Amino acid sequence: MSDAPTQNVLVFSHRPEVREALINAVGRRPAPDVGRIRYQEVGGVAEVLAACDAGEVDLAILDGEAQPTGGLGLARQLKDEITDCPPIVVAVRRADDQWLATWSKAEAVLVHPLDPITAAETVADVLRSALATR
């Protein structure tokens, strides 16, 4: 049993089915050493900004294809505007779009179709890094 605290993970997409797919791929416990995950699903940019600015988020997973504001631009805005910005994982539709994650300043990228093993490992790695710097 891990002593790691529950992690608050925000999942942003304007489409509920994308949020559900991201949550299902990562799971409630991506690795034993990072603790359980409590998800906060949001469909609007204002909700993302408010939660991240308030320090309520340990990790944000943003849909790069969200409309009207995509997760890639939102990630960059969060990184530029919030001093203690949580780590960010962006989800993109095409592997060729991974370079945009670098531009967005996200810590990691997931590519659709989501592979549950890769998604869980990616999120666990980002959470481990964040826990190590706290």
Secondary structure as a PSIPRED ss2 file (coil, helix, strand):
# PSIPRED VFORMAT (PSIPRED V4.0)

   1 M C   1.000  0.000  0.000
   2 S C   1.000  0.000  0.000
   3 D C   1.000  0.000  0.000
   4 A C   1.000  0.000  0.000
   5 P C   1.000  0.000  0.000
   6 T C   1.000  0.000  0.000
   7 Q E   0.000  0.000  1.000
   8 N E   0.000  0.000  1.000
   9 V E   0.000  0.000  1.000
  10 L E   0.000  0.000  1.000
  11 V E   0.000  0.000  1.000
  12 F E   0.000  0.000  1.000
  13 S C   1.000  0.000  0.000
  14 H C   1.000  0.000  0.000
  15 R C   1.000  0.000  0.000
  16 P H   0.000  1.000  0.000
  17 E H   0.000  1.000  0.000
  18 V H   0.000  1.000  0.000
  19 R H   0.000  1.000  0.000
  20 E H   0.000  1.000  0.000
  21 A H   0.000  1.000  0.000
  22 L H   0.000  1.000  0.000
  23 I H   0.000  1.000  0.000
  24 N H   0.000  1.000  0.000
  25 A H   0.000  1.000  0.000
  26 V H   0.000  1.000  0.000
  27 G C   1.000  0.000  0.000
  28 R C   1.000  0.000  0.000
  29 R C   1.000  0.000  0.000
  30 P C   1.000  0.000  0.000
  31 A C   1.000  0.000  0.000
  32 P H   0.000  1.000  0.000
  33 D H   0.000  1.000  0.000
  34 V H   0.000  1.000  0.000
  35 G C   1.000  0.000  0.000
  36 R C   1.000  0.000  0.000
  37 I E   0.000  0.000  1.000
  38 R E   0.000  0.000  1.000
  39 Y E   0.000  0.000  1.000
  40 Q E   0.000  0.000  1.000
  41 E E   0.000  0.000  1.000
  42 V E   0.000  0.000  1.000
  43 G C   1.000  0.000  0.000
  44 G C   1.000  0.000  0.000
  45 V H   0.000  1.000  0.000
  46 A H   0.000  1.000  0.000
  47 E H   0.000  1.000  0.000
  48 V H   0.000  1.000  0.000
  49 L H   0.000  1.000  0.000
  50 A H   0.000  1.000  0.000
  51 A H   0.000  1.000  0.000
  52 C H   0.000  1.000  0.000
  53 D H   0.000  1.000  0.000
  54 A C   1.000  0.000  0.000
  55 G C   1.000  0.000  0.000
  56 E C   1.000  0.000  0.000
  57 V C   1.000  0.000  0.000
  58 D C   1.000  0.000  0.000
  59 L E   0.000  0.000  1.000
  60 A E   0.000  0.000  1.000
  61 I E   0.000  0.000  1.000
  62 L E   0.000  0.000  1.000
  63 D E   0.000  0.000  1.000
  64 G C   1.000  0.000  0.000
  65 E C   1.000  0.000  0.000
  66 A C   1.000  0.000  0.000
  67 Q C   1.000  0.000  0.000
  68 P C   1.000  0.000  0.000
  69 T C   1.000  0.000  0.000
  70 G C   1.000  0.000  0.000
  71 G H   0.000  1.000  0.000
  72 L H   0.000  1.000  0.000
  73 G H   0.000  1.000  0.000
  74 L H   0.000  1.000  0.000
  75 A H   0.000  1.000  0.000
  76 R H   0.000  1.000  0.000
  77 Q H   0.000  1.000  0.000
  78 L H   0.000  1.000  0.000
  79 K H   0.000  1.000  0.000
  80 D H   0.000  1.000  0.000
  81 E H   0.000  1.000  0.000
  82 I C   1.000  0.000  0.000
  83 T C   1.000  0.000  0.000
  84 D C   1.000  0.000  0.000
  85 C C   1.000  0.000  0.000
  86 P C   1.000  0.000  0.000
  87 P C   1.000  0.000  0.000
  88 I E   0.000  0.000  1.000
  89 V E   0.000  0.000  1.000
  90 V E   0.000  0.000  1.000
  91 A E   0.000  0.000  1.000
  92 V E   0.000  0.000  1.000
  93 R C   1.000  0.000  0.000
  94 R C   1.000  0.000  0.000
  95 A H   0.000  1.000  0.000
  96 D H   0.000  1.000  0.000
  97 D H   0.000  1.000  0.000
  98 Q H   0.000  1.000  0.000
  99 W H   0.000  1.000  0.000
 100 L H   0.000  1.000  0.000
 101 A H   0.000  1.000  0.000
 102 T H   0.000  1.000  0.000
 103 W H   0.000  1.000  0.000
 104 S H   0.000  1.000  0.000
 105 K C   1.000  0.000  0.000
 106 A C   1.000  0.000  0.000
 107 E C   1.000  0.000  0.000
 108 A E   0.000  0.000  1.000
 109 V E   0.000  0.000  1.000
 110 L E   0.000  0.000  1.000
 111 V E   0.000  0.000  1.000
 112 H C   1.000  0.000  0.000
 113 P C   1.000  0.000  0.000
 114 L C   1.000  0.000  0.000
 115 D C   1.000  0.000  0.000
 116 P H   0.000  1.000  0.000
 117 I H   0.000  1.000  0.000
 118 T H   0.000  1.000  0.000
 119 A H   0.000  1.000  0.000
 120 A H   0.000  1.000  0.000
 121 E H   0.000  1.000  0.000
 122 T H   0.000  1.000  0.000
 123 V H   0.000  1.000  0.000
 124 A H   0.000  1.000  0.000
 125 D H   0.000  1.000  0.000
 126 V H   0.000  1.000  0.000
 127 L H   0.000  1.000  0.000
 128 R H   0.000  1.000  0.000
 129 S H   0.000  1.000  0.000
 130 A H   0.000  1.000  0.000
 131 L H   0.000  1.000  0.000
 132 A H   0.000  1.000  0.000
 133 T H   0.000  1.000  0.000
 134 R C   1.000  0.000  0.000
